[in-house]
């Protein structure tokens, strides 16, 4: 019996390097495959020039916190809000849907985004808040199922826009992306490393887990704050939306 146990232990030790190598190979394949799927889905659908991006009714601004844990401003947030305001001022979107995480009373990405956009000159009535954008998937799917929008411009850094567009293509939305300025240095590198893992999870969410948003809820029509005197059921309301209030 002792000889058999010893042989099994030796065999197990010999197999361990091979199993570790297989695990590394599978992880690498998942990273590369997910990245390729996301990039292919977004090919030709992101823009860095406000002059050439097609106009859409609504811009979907993906959330992040304005301040880092050490109190310094988050440049991802700063550049993202600047891009959203720029797109609005250029007339390439008529409304901004700001979608972020508000899971706790002390953590409110959405209000912070709206406050900054108003400071940058976007009228408050042109900003619609989505407080349940806990993940990119939630933000994209809720734009369709809660806010009734299927053609939007997503606004974030390019790597983030690409992932949102991938999700949209598998959830029945037509998204294009407006790329905010990227962030360099160590902070940007860390986020981009996390992005590779996020792409793997997103592919699993779409193809394997069939993940749904944490919350949906009642339908909300973007634009009601701009046209309060026009009944939602009236055809004039939808005409006003199409004309952007002009």
N, C-alpha and C positions, 0 to 999 in steps of 0.2 A: 504493500500500500504506500509506504514511504517513497519508493522509487517512482510510482505513478504520480504522486503529488509533485515530486521534484521535477519530473518531466513536463508536467502541465505548467508549472511555474516558469520553466525555461522557455517553453513554447509561447507562453503569454508574453514574456519579456521580449522575445524575438518579434512577435506580432505588433507590439506597441508602436515602434517607429513607423511601421507601415500604416497603422491606423491613424496616427497623427498626421502623416503625410497626406493621407486620403482626406482627412478633415480639412487640412489647409487648402488642398486642391479644390474641394467642394465650396469652401468659403470664398476663395478667389473667383471661382466660376460664378457664384451668386453675385458677387460685387460687379464683375465685368459684364455679366449678362444683364443685370438690372440697369446698369448705367447705359448700356447700348440701347435697351428698349426705351428708356426715357428720352435719350438724345434723338432717337429716330422719330419718336412721336412728336417732338417739338421742332424738328428740322424745318426751317423756313417760317416759323410762326412766332419768333421773338424779334423785337425791334429795339434799337438803341437811339434812333433818330425820330424825334417828335414830328418832324415834317413829313415823314413818309408812312408812319403807322396809320392804318385805316381807322376811321372814326367809329366809335361804338357808343351806345346809350350809356352803359354803366362800366365803370372801372372797379375791379375787385382788388382792394388793397389788403394784402396778407399781413397778419399781425406779428408784432414782436414788441418787447418791452423797450421803453425809451432810455432807461438807465441800467447800467451793469451793476452787479453786486457791490463793486467798490465805489459806486456813486458816479462814475464817469458816464458820459453820454454814449449810447449805443449807436455807432455809425451806421449799422444796418438800418436802424429805425430812422435816423436822420436822412440818409440818402433816399430811403423808400418814400418818406413823406414828401421830400422835395420833388421826386419823380412824379408822384401822384398829383401834386399841385401844378407842376409844369404841364402835365397832360390835360388837366382841367382848363388851365388858362389858355392853352392852345386850341381849345374847342374840340379835342379829340374824344372826350367823354363829357356827358352832361350831368352825371351823378357819380358819386363815389360810395361804394359799399365797403365799409371798413369792418373787417372780420377778424376778431381776436379772442383771446382767452380771458374770461372773467369768472373763473371758477371759485374765486374767493373775494370777499369785499375789499381786501387789501391788495388785490392783484387785478388790474383792469386795463388790459392792453387797448381795448376798443375806445374807451373814453379818452385815453391818452393820445391815441391817433387822431381822433376828431378834434381835440383841443389844438394839436399842433397844426392840423390842416387849416383850421379857422385862423390861426395865427399867420399862416402863410397866404391867407387871402381867399380861401374857398368859403363861400357862404354856407352857414350851418345847415340851412334847409336843403342844400344839395348833397348832404352827407347822410347816408343811412347806416345805422350801427347794427352789427350782428355780434351779439355778446357770447355766442356759442361756437365760435370758430376755434375749437380747442386744438385741432390739427388741420393741416392743409386739406385733407380729404373732407373734413367737416365743412370747411369754408367753401369749397368748390361745390359739393353736393347740395348744401343749404342754399347757395345762390340760385339753384334751379328749383329745388323742392319747396323752399320757404318763400323766396323772393320772386320766383317765377321768371328768372332770367336764364336764357340759354346761350346768348351771344354776348360775351364780355371781354374786356381787356384786363388781364391780371397784371398787377403791379408789384414787383419785388425784384430782388437780384436775379440774374439770369438763371443760375442753377436752380433756384426756387421756382421760377416761372416754368422751367422745363418740366419739373415734377408735377406742378399743377395742371399743365397742359396734358400730360400723360393721363392723369386721373380723369380729366374732363372728357377725353376721347373715349374712355370706357364707361362714362356715366351719362352720356347723351348731351354734352355741352360743346359749344364751339368757342374755344378760347384762343386768343392771341396774347402775347406778353409784351409789356413795356419794361425794359431792363433798367432798374435803378443802378446807380454807380456801385461798384463792388468795393469791398473792404480788404485791404492788404494786411501785411504784418501777421503776427502770431494769432491774433483774434480771428482774422479772416480764415487763416489756415485751419484752425480748429473747427470752425463752422463747416468748412468744405469737407473736412474728414467725416464729420457727423452726417453730412449730406449723403455720403456714399452708403452709410448704413440705413438712412432714411429711404433711399431708393429701393433697397432690398425689401424693407418692410412694406413700402408702397406696392411693389409688384406682388408680394404675398397678399396684401389687403385686397387687391383687384382680382387676382386670378385664383387664389386659394381660399382665403378667409371670407371673401365677399363682405368686407367690413362696411357697416353703415355708420352714419354720424351718431354721436352720443345722444343728441336731441334733434328733433325736427320742430313741430309746433304749428300754430296757425299761419295761414298765408299772409304775407305782408307785401303791399304794392309800393314799390319805390316810386316816389314822386308825389305822394299825397300831401306832404308838407308844403310843396311848392304850389299846388293847385287845390287849396282847401275848399274853395267855393264851388268847385266842379264835382258833381257826384261821381263816385267811382264807377257806378253802373252806366254812366252817360257815355256815349260815343265821343263826346267832346273832350272827355278826360284823356282818352287814349290818343286822340289827335293832338292834344296839348303835349303829351309825353313825347310823341314822335317829333314834334316841332321844338322840343327842348325848352318850352316856355316862352318862345319868342312869337 
